[in-house]
Amino acid sequence: MGRKNLLDVAVPRLRNHMAEKGVALTTGETAGLLSVSTTSAFNVLTYMEATDVVQHIRRRKNFYYLKDAYEDERLAEILIEAGERSPPEHRRSIYDPVLDRFLESGYGLVEVKVEGKSGYYLRQALDRRIKTRGLGIKATIVSEVVYLEKA
């Protein structure tokens, strides 16, 4: 007998896990449970949805739950629990302190250098943080040298 493919192993395993635990799972949680990549987990869940084993609902993320396995009250509880999960903690960008120091300095124009980063990469990264934070600063580049200036 040949090797079983992922679907032969994953579908029954996921169905049993979801039935026993009574929880909705994300793609990442499914990947961890099956010890596969998130892409493989997504493909398994998509297959399971196409074959009417699971259904998904979007609550900041896609949550997958067994189809027709729960009463309406229990399903509502599962989805509320899924929606209440805390979002992952985000770490602050390494460029935020650079921007903060520039704002606090009072200077109108400052040259910025970061070890191991090209000028073009640095300008792009600073522009992203400036846009995200909505700051009145402009990052410019001249001959691989990045400057921050107040707009």
Buried (B, 14 or more C-beta within 10 A) or exposed (E): EEEEEBEEBBBEEBBEBBEEEBBBBBBEBBBEBBEBEBEBBBBBBBBBBEEEBBBBBEBEBBBBBBBEBBEEEEBEEBBEBBBEBEEEEEEEBEBEEBBEEBBEEEEEEBEBEBEEBEBEEBBBBBBEBBEEEEBEBBBEBEEEEBBBEBE
